[in-house]
Amino acid sequence: MPGTELFGEDERREVMEVLETGILFRYGHDELRRDRWKAREMEACVRDYTGAPHALAVSSGSTAVACALAAAGIGHGDEVIVPPFTYLATIEAVLLAGGLPVFAEIDDTLCLDASGIEAALTPDTKAVLLVHMCGAAADMDPILELCRERDLVLIEDAGQALGAWYHGRSVGLFGVTGAFSFDFFKITTAGEGGVFVTSDEARYRLADSYADHGHDHVGSNRGMENHPIIGFNYRISELHAAIGLAQMRRLEAVRSANRSNKAVLRDRISDLSGLSFRRIPDPDGDSGTFLDLLLPDRPTAELAVESLRAADVPGINYWFTNMYHFINQWDHVKNLDSAAPLAIHSLGAPQDYRALELPRSQDVVGRLISIGIGCSWETGRTERIADDLRAALARVLG
Ligand SMILES: Cc1ncc(COP(=O)(O)O)c(C=O)c1O
């Protein structure tokens, strides 16, 4: 959990600055806040780091995805292509927007790829919600070409991928809108938080209003602001933004430590026969949060997980059986169980989710083991983990 590994004086100072004024709200109260605007500063840091022309800090990565969908014009009855390997928030956001998720295959990049998207297209497909999984970018060029050719709206859920780039461009900026998460488990954390990004000022304005009950944020009297659209409360608090801001300043150092620790682990095992790695189309753009191993088949992967756990290798994730990240465990989604009726209940699902076959995704995720990389590991610790990793995998791979 890179962000929280480096949590210290800067975070405390930023939070104290908010507590000293008592202005926990991100808008207004100009005379009391002593010019402390943590959400605004966090947004400026995200703009500076990613190059995004517009950034809006919100209450979570999930609400950032909701803003990305809304500001991209996705709503009632729109078919949106999604991956079966992601965090549940991606799918929930489409359903709660009134959209209809259409699952497509991922490939060995762990993300949707152009061929998987193309195979899932229907005459009603409106958008692709691309997820950059495990800290690295999808294979963007073919995806961008397909979206252009087929007139698809591209939206990026970069919840797990702040600090990931594709040939010099930050994830989140390829689509019309994008979203980052700052939850407790991310490369930078705010405790809870997220950031919406876009290059399009009109879409930024929409998200800015949508995330705050439709307020237009014009003028200095909040009570008298106009409401051009219906929105909801997705605001971030100044306390969370204060932490997110301090963490943004650490991002490049965290990324660089991740990458060098990951390289040590990877180099130590790269000659093991039968082992391969997740394909990263732009290796220089990897944020380094995970080392993703691909074993020859699922039974071998299951044995490897046991061996790695027995050897106390830290940060082992086997997503195939994890309850959050892979479609096999999402019975409630397949059954469309929800607290209140959704558009999909009246319109019908675009696919029979219970009978859905995604053999390529099943194969890739069944063979995948992701190792969370620590950014605070010292050289000796990284070396020991690399040794243990090699020994544990060698016991299985022979
Ligand atoms: C791909 C992806 N999207 C969205 C989210 C939701 O972010 P949050 O937990 O900040 O709501 C996550 C969280 O793990 C995620 O991994």
The ligand as a Tripos MOL2 file, in Angstrom:
@<TRIPOS>MOLECULE
LIG
   16    16     1     0     0
SMALL
NO_CHARGES

@<TRIPOS>ATOM
      1 C1        -10.4590    0.4060  -10.9800 C.3       1 LIG1
      2 C2        -11.1150    1.0650   -9.8200 C.ar      1 LIG1
      3 N1        -12.0970    1.9500  -10.0280 N.ar      1 LIG1
      4 C3        -12.7190    2.5730   -9.0230 C.ar      1 LIG1
      5 C4        -12.3850    2.3110   -7.7180 C.ar      1 LIG1
      6 C5        -13.1440    2.9590   -6.6170 C.3       1 LIG1
      7 O1        -12.3470    3.7890   -5.8420 O.3       1 LIG1
      8 P1        -12.7730    4.1500   -4.3480 P.3       1 LIG1
      9 O2        -12.4390    2.9770   -3.4870 O.co2     1 LIG1
     10 O3        -11.9000    5.3430   -4.0400 O.co2     1 LIG1
     11 O4        -14.1950    4.4880   -4.3610 O.co2     1 LIG1
     12 C6        -11.3660    1.4000   -7.4340 C.ar      1 LIG1
     13 C7        -10.9870    1.0930   -6.0390 C.2       1 LIG1
     14 O5        -10.2770    0.1800   -5.7440 O.2       1 LIG1
     15 C8        -10.7140    0.7560   -8.5130 C.ar      1 LIG1
     16 O6         -9.7620   -0.1480   -8.2980 O.3       1 LIG1
@<TRIPOS>BOND
     1     1     2 1
     2     2     3 ar
     3     2    15 ar
     4     3     4 ar
     5     4     5 ar
     6     5     6 1
     7     5    12 ar
     8     6     7 1
     9     7     8 1
    10     8     9 2
    11     8    10 1
    12     8    11 1
    13    12    13 1
    14    12    15 ar
    15    13    14 2
    16    15    16 1
@<TRIPOS>SUBSTRUCTURE
     1 LIG1         1 GROUP 0 **** ****
